[in-house]
Amino acid sequence: MSNKKFKNIKKQKTISIISASRKLGVTHMCLCLANFLSSALKQKVLYIELSDESQLLGMVGEKQITILNKTGFFYKGVNYILACSVEDALSLINDFNGYIVVDIFKYSEETKVIFNRCERRIVIGSMKPWCKKDVYQLMSKLKGGTGLKNMYYNVCNSQNEKNDFKKMYGCSMESLPYIKNPFSLKEEDFDPLFQMIQ
């Protein structure tokens, strides 16, 4: 497929994703975006796993490389730094020439420095009754979503939930695209992923 449709992409951008609740798909979406940038848009990509422990080592950890004096891995066109500290992440964001996707395991006083440093900030949450409290708490920490630029992605939502969220926080809630395998993207996956990073 020709990527002419996506020609207005910036040459360098930092993208971070956090979640209001656990197990809502942050890592899955980060992998989708990283692989889309690399395979469809032919960009140089660094995936930073901002976490104490790695969930991805068994999957992407076969080919070890050095990235800006840090031990990393290369898998299917994407560079990975796993179980990365905040200090190392800041250094990489400052020095890496290309796209950076930051998978933030948990939003905290320490990790918010990285989240706020990124140009595109994405929050994943759910307005379902059992998850709403987590969303409200995180949005409070984010000072009502300032700077999210309509980039709140909900796991599953109704139009009423979208309207309620817009009234409360002034930023739009969009549905996460369903993508089966982040390492084997289909052409129909490209448009929703492109929208997430624009």
ROZA-828224 format. One line per field, with one value per residue (C-alpha): residue number from 1; residue in one letter; x, y, z. Coordinates in nm, 3 decimals. Example, Ala and Ser with C-alpha at 12.3 -4.5 7.8 and 13.67 -1.06 7.14 Angstrom:
2
seq: (1,2)
type: (A,S)
X: (1.230,1.367)
Y: (-0.450,-0.106)
Z: (0.780,0.714)
end
This chain:
198
seq: (1,2,3,4,5,6,7,8,9,10,11,12,13,14,15,16,17,18,19,20,21,22,23,24,25,26,27,28,29,30,31,32,33,34,35,36,37,38,39,40,41,42,43,44,45,46,47,48,49,50,51,52,53,54,55,56,57,58,59,60,61,62,63,64,65,66,67,68,69,70,71,72,73,74,75,76,77,78,79,80,81,82,83,84,85,86,87,88,89,90,91,92,93,94,95,96,97,98,99,100,101,102,103,104,105,106,107,108,109,110,111,112,113,114,115,116,117,118,119,120,121,122,123,124,125,126,127,128,129,130,131,132,133,134,135,136,137,138,139,140,141,142,143,144,145,146,147,148,149,150,151,152,153,154,155,156,157,158,159,160,161,162,163,164,165,166,167,168,169,170,171,172,173,174,175,176,177,178,179,180,181,182,183,184,185,186,187,188,189,190,191,192,193,194,195,196,197,198)
type: (M,S,N,K,K,F,K,N,I,K,K,Q,K,T,I,S,I,I,S,A,S,R,K,L,G,V,T,H,M,C,L,C,L,A,N,F,L,S,S,A,L,K,Q,K,V,L,Y,I,E,L,S,D,E,S,Q,L,L,G,M,V,G,E,K,Q,I,T,I,L,N,K,T,G,F,F,Y,K,G,V,N,Y,I,L,A,C,S,V,E,D,A,L,S,L,I,N,D,F,N,G,Y,I,V,V,D,I,F,K,Y,S,E,E,T,K,V,I,F,N,R,C,E,R,R,I,V,I,G,S,M,K,P,W,C,K,K,D,V,Y,Q,L,M,S,K,L,K,G,G,T,G,L,K,N,M,Y,Y,N,V,C,N,S,Q,N,E,K,N,D,F,K,K,M,Y,G,C,S,M,E,S,L,P,Y,I,K,N,P,F,S,L,K,E,E,D,F,D,P,L,F,Q,M,I,Q)
X: (0.000,0.117,0.146,0.078,-0.247,-0.044,0.225,0.159,0.297,0.555,0.911,0.938,0.668,0.635,0.321,0.233,-0.060,-0.191,-0.494,-0.743,-0.789,-0.583,-0.614,-0.779,-0.536,-0.253,0.021,-0.189,-0.253,0.110,0.222,-0.035,0.086,0.455,0.409,0.187,0.449,0.723,0.554,0.296,0.464,0.826,0.930,1.210,1.032,1.131,0.893,0.955,0.800,0.784,0.751,0.945,0.900,0.867,0.561,0.718,1.062,0.945,0.787,1.034,1.356,1.538,1.765,1.955,2.086,2.222,2.010,2.178,2.404,2.110,2.038,1.738,1.585,1.483,1.172,0.989,1.119,1.067,1.330,1.233,1.360,1.194,1.131,1.260,1.313,1.178,1.533,1.628,1.297,1.362,1.708,1.573,1.295,1.553,1.801,1.621,1.568,1.234,0.896,0.867,0.572,0.568,0.369,0.310,0.224,0.082,0.023,0.201,0.382,0.698,0.561,0.352,0.676,0.701,0.330,0.334,0.658,0.498,0.333,0.040,-0.112,-0.374,-0.584,-0.769,-1.057,-1.413,-1.727,-1.893,-2.028,-1.750,-1.475,-1.610,-1.441,-1.100,-1.167,-1.274,-0.967,-0.729,-0.897,-0.870,-0.495,-0.477,-0.652,-0.961,-0.782,-0.600,-0.383,-0.551,-0.685,-0.984,-0.767,-0.953,-1.021,-1.286,-1.293,-1.664,-1.913,-2.256,-2.339,-2.478,-2.147,-1.959,-2.189,-2.155,-1.778,-1.765,-1.979,-1.761,-1.415,-1.446,-1.260,-1.411,-1.424,-1.353,-1.383,-1.067,-1.026,-1.049,-0.721,-0.668,-0.291,-0.058,0.224,0.011,-0.183,-0.438,-0.500,-0.834,-0.646,-0.442,-0.700,-0.802,-0.438,-0.345,-0.629,-0.490,-0.153,-0.271)
Y: (0.000,0.351,0.575,0.893,0.929,0.976,1.204,1.497,1.309,1.492,1.362,1.341,1.299,1.163,0.971,0.850,0.634,0.580,0.401,0.495,0.129,-0.184,-0.418,-0.175,-0.219,0.035,-0.205,-0.341,0.009,0.115,-0.190,-0.112,0.247,0.154,-0.112,0.116,0.393,0.148,-0.075,0.151,0.490,0.367,0.576,0.508,0.408,0.362,0.189,0.276,0.048,0.274,0.011,-0.167,-0.504,-0.597,-0.767,-0.776,-0.932,-1.282,-1.146,-0.888,-0.969,-1.195,-0.945,-0.729,-0.390,-0.068,0.246,0.568,0.375,0.179,-0.190,-0.244,-0.486,-0.482,-0.667,-0.640,-0.294,-0.137,-0.054,-0.138,-0.023,-0.247,-0.185,0.169,0.417,0.773,0.910,0.689,0.768,1.142,1.097,0.890,1.140,1.418,1.233,0.978,1.095,0.951,0.857,0.750,0.557,0.546,0.270,0.407,0.126,0.355,0.729,0.872,1.186,1.036,0.914,1.225,1.400,1.165,1.181,1.562,1.573,1.394,1.585,1.344,1.229,0.956,0.826,0.495,0.445,0.328,0.511,0.187,0.206,-0.009,0.200,0.556,0.626,0.546,0.781,1.066,1.019,1.021,1.317,1.507,1.435,1.549,1.874,1.794,1.674,1.993,1.923,1.596,1.765,1.535,1.228,1.038,0.687,0.481,0.103,0.078,0.359,0.486,0.826,0.931,0.841,1.042,1.342,1.324,1.309,1.606,1.815,1.725,1.765,1.956,1.690,1.427,1.058,0.832,0.455,0.248,0.078,-0.301,-0.445,-0.816,-0.843,-0.542,-0.732,-0.810,-0.495,-0.488,-0.196,-0.122,-0.065,0.222,0.505,0.477,0.451,0.753,0.950,0.868,1.030,1.335)
Z: (0.000,-0.078,0.225,0.023,0.214,0.532,0.384,0.619,0.920,1.131,1.120,1.497,1.754,2.105,2.200,2.548,2.659,3.011,3.150,3.421,3.517,3.475,3.176,2.935,2.649,2.687,2.580,2.294,2.156,2.203,2.004,1.733,1.700,1.702,1.435,1.225,1.232,1.139,0.882,0.716,0.750,0.730,1.031,1.278,1.601,1.964,2.204,2.571,2.831,3.139,3.408,3.683,3.509,3.145,3.000,2.654,2.703,2.606,2.288,2.154,2.341,2.095,1.916,2.165,2.049,2.196,2.167,2.281,2.522,2.664,2.619,2.399,2.153,1.787,1.672,1.338,1.260,1.604,1.868,2.227,2.565,2.823,3.196,3.149,3.432,3.421,3.404,3.108,2.936,2.962,2.817,2.527,2.454,2.439,2.215,1.996,1.639,1.532,1.670,2.033,2.178,2.559,2.730,3.083,3.323,3.591,3.620,3.924,4.037,3.889,3.555,3.489,3.389,3.091,3.009,3.008,2.807,2.512,2.228,2.191,2.519,2.511,2.800,2.791,3.030,3.059,3.169,3.272,3.631,3.779,3.613,3.637,3.971,3.821,3.530,3.761,3.980,3.685,3.515,3.844,3.851,3.489,3.589,3.385,3.075,2.983,2.682,2.582,2.264,2.223,2.258,2.526,2.405,2.576,2.572,2.496,2.521,2.427,2.281,2.622,2.788,2.524,2.578,2.958,2.931,2.691,2.930,3.228,3.079,2.753,2.555,2.331,2.402,2.107,2.080,2.065,1.730,1.742,1.616,1.651,1.616,1.655,1.479,1.173,1.090,0.811,0.578,0.745,1.072,0.928,0.928,1.296,1.404,1.194,1.356,1.701,1.627,1.430)
end
